[in-house]
Amino acid sequence: MACHFRVASDNAKMGLPEVSLGVIPGYGGTQRLPQLVGKGRAMEMVMTAGMIDAETAKNYGLVNHVTTPEELIPLAEKIAGKIMRNSTVAIAKAIKAINANYKDGKNGYKVEIKQFGKCFGTEDFKEGTTAFLEKRKADFPGK
């Protein structure tokens, strides 16, 4: 649940069975699950200690993609390839802005504005806009 996004095989089963052992989910389980699936679903999943299948997990928003076990790694590599074609500088700033919304005392909008502004002075921004105007794919330097 701590990943930026999740990919599961169609034979996966997921759940938080800790209450069946007399403890509660730890390591952020009680905090991250409601953020991903909503409070009501999280309460039910935790209190029943039940398992859900991959399709249900996708419908709940717990995973982004479901595929066959054989296609799991190729799909993850395909997504990674798409990410790698983009600006690492901009991706890092986007992650920071998105994550700010989930931190107490942080105003996600203010963090977004700050990170947005920081992008303009980068070599990646210059390369990205130049490539766009020249109708070519950008070759981001990562700076």
Secondary structure, 3 states (H helix, E strand, C coil): CCCCCCEEECCCEEECCHHHHCCCCCCCHHHHHHHHHCHHHHHHHHHHCCEEEHHHHHHHCCCCEEECHHHHHHHHHHHHHHHHCCCHHHHHHHHHHHHHCCCCCCCHHHHHHHHHHHHCCCHHHHHHHHHHHCCCCCCCCCC
